[in-house]
Amino acid sequence: MHASTPLSPATTAVTAGRPPREQGGPVNPPVVLSSTYVSAGTPGPGELLYTRNGTETWTPFEVALGELERSALPALVLGSGMAAIAATLALVPSGGRVVMPRHSYQMSLALTEDLTVRHGWERELVDIADTEAVLAAVRGADGQGPASMLWVESPTNPMLEVADLPALVAGAHEVGALVAVDNTFATPLGQQPLAVGADVVVHSVTKYLAGHSDVVLGAVVTSDPSLRERLATFRTVHGAIAGPFEVWLALRGLRTLALRVERSQRTAETLAARLAEHPAVAQVRHTSLPDDPGHERASRLLTGHGSILGLRPRGGAAAADAVVDRVRLWVPATSLGGVESSLERRRRFPTESVTVPEDLLRLSVGIEDVEDLWRDLDQALRG
Ligand SMILES: *Cc1c(COP(=O)(O)O)cnc(C)c1O
C-alpha cells in the first residue's frame, strides 16, 4: 500500500496501537499490572515511574483513539467520561464564562453548576442547534467579554439536536474561546471535531468505544501539546486514572467499533421509519427521518445518523413507563452504546432537564437482529 493513502477509520480502529510486527511477537499488547517501576536516580523523559503518572497499558488505546480523532497526539484515557469532562473544564479560569447546550449530558450540567459557584464562573445555557444564539452568547453581551469556553455536544443527549460545528468553531475562535466537544454520541466515525478546528474532544469511552457495557472509562483528545500537558497534569494530580485492565478491554472493544456502529445505525434507521408509522407512537426522533429537525445538518456534517432514538408513545409518561415494563429483549437500563439494545424514560431522573419531555424514551439500539428488536418493541407499544 502507498504510504500517503490515509487508512479508513474502520481500518484504523483495527490496526492502530498494535505491538511491533515481529517474528514471534504478540498481535495484542500485554496488560501490565504494576503500580510502580524500577527507577533509581533522576528519571529520564518519558520514563515509567508510577502508574498514576502513566503506564504502558494505556498507550495502545491512547494511540488508537488519537489516530481515530485525527489528532497529531495520542489521547489521554481517564477513569470515566466525567473525569475527562472535569479535566477539560479545568482549562476554564476562575471567573471565566462557559457557554453550553441546555440539553448537555445531565452530569456535565451538574458539574458546571457546581463550578459556577466554586470558581465564580458564569454559565450560559443555549440551544446548540441555534447557531446565531450560540455565537451571540459566546461573544457576550455589552460589557461582558467573550466566553472562555464553548462546550458542544452534538447530537445532544437525549434531545438529538445537531450543532453546526464548523460555524461554531470559527465564531468561537474569532473571540478567543476554546471549543470542547463531547463526541460520545457521534463517535470518531461520525465526526472528527479536531479536523474542523475544535480544541479538545472528550469521550465517555464507557459507551460506543468500549461498546460492551462492561467498563466505565473516559478520554480526552487534543492536537495542542500545551493543552495536552495541562490535561495530563489534571489526571495525575486529581488521580482521575483508569485501571490498566479496563483500558485493555476498551481497546478490544474499539477493534469492532465500525462493525457495531454500522449495524446499530442501520437498525436504528429501520426502526425509526417503522416507528414513525406506528399507531401507538406520538413522535419519533432520529436524524435519518427526512422531517426530523436535525436531518439536513446531520446529513451534511455527520457520517451516519447514529443509533439513539427518541420515542414518545401516545399516552404520556405512564404509557412510556408501560413500554419499559413490557419489553423482554430490550434492556431497561441507563447508559447507551453497548451491543445490547436498551431504553429508559429520561425524566425518571429528577435531575434531568425540565425541557426534556416527561414521556420521552431514549432508545439505544444494539446489534441484535432487527426483526427481533422490532417485534419486541411493537408488542410493548401495543400493550
Ligand atoms: C455517559 C456520558 C457521559 C459520562 O460518561 P461516564 O463514562 O458515565 O462518566 C458524558 N457525556 C455523554 C454524552 C454521555 O452519554
The ligand as an SDF file (V2000), in Angstrom:
LIG
                    3D

 15 15  0  0  0  0  0  0  0  0999 V2000
  -22.3640    8.7870   29.6400 C   0  0  0  0  0  0  0  0  0  0  0  0
  -22.0000   10.1040   29.1140 C   0  0  0  0  0  0  0  0  0  0  0  0
  -21.0420   10.8890   29.7780 C   0  0  0  0  0  0  0  0  0  0  0  0
  -20.3970   10.4910   31.0860 C   0  0  0  0  0  0  0  0  0  0  0  0
  -19.5280    9.4050   30.9480 O   0  0  0  0  0  0  0  0  0  0  0  0
  -19.2010    8.3470   32.1150 P   0  0  0  0  0  0  0  0  0  0  0  0
  -18.2790    7.4040   31.4610 O   0  0  0  0  0  0  0  0  0  0  0  0
  -20.5290    7.7450   32.5360 O   0  0  0  0  0  0  0  0  0  0  0  0
  -18.5870    9.1090   33.2400 O   0  0  0  0  0  0  0  0  0  0  0  0
  -20.6960   12.1020   29.2000 C   0  0  0  0  0  0  0  0  0  0  0  0
  -21.2640   12.5350   28.0430 N   0  0  0  0  0  0  0  0  0  0  0  0
  -22.1910   11.8090   27.3930 C   0  0  0  0  0  0  0  0  0  0  0  0
  -22.7650   12.3320   26.1240 C   0  0  0  0  0  0  0  0  0  0  0  0
  -22.5850   10.5740   27.8970 C   0  0  0  0  0  0  0  0  0  0  0  0
  -23.5150    9.8550   27.2460 O   0  0  0  0  0  0  0  0  0  0  0  0
  1  2  1  0
  2  3  1  0
  2 14  2  0
  3  4  1  0
  3 10  2  0
  4  5  1  0
  5  6  1  0
  6  7  2  0
  6  8  1  0
  6  9  1  0
 10 11  1  0
 11 12  2  0
 12 13  1  0
 12 14  1  0
 14 15  1  0
M  END
$$$$
